[in-house]
Amino acid sequence: MKRDFEEGKEYFDRFLQRLKASFYAGELYIGWREEFYNHCIQHLCPELKSEGSAYKMVWEMIARRRNFFSSKPSYKKLKKEFRLSSECSRLEC
């Protein structure tokens, strides 16, 4: 959301490298890390082809989480509507 596409891709690539290197802790295999890595490679990386598609993906992820939490009874007390900026439309999302 900082809007620095190249820097964001660089950080995400570093994260993926560290994640891939952490499938094992000593001799203990940690399966969820490999599953999460595969999910990132298969579902998130294809959306990182352009600044617009990356921004749209992040925008939609945040909107889904906000909708999820706002549907929970404990959060309904807050009755606050969250809005993300409409900049996505100018980026051909």
Secondary structure, 3 states (H helix, E strand, C coil): CCCCHHHHHHHHHHHHHHHHCCCEECCEECHHHHHHHHHHHHHHHHHHHCHHHHHHHHHHHHHHHHHHHHCCHHHHCCCCCCCCCHHHHHHCC
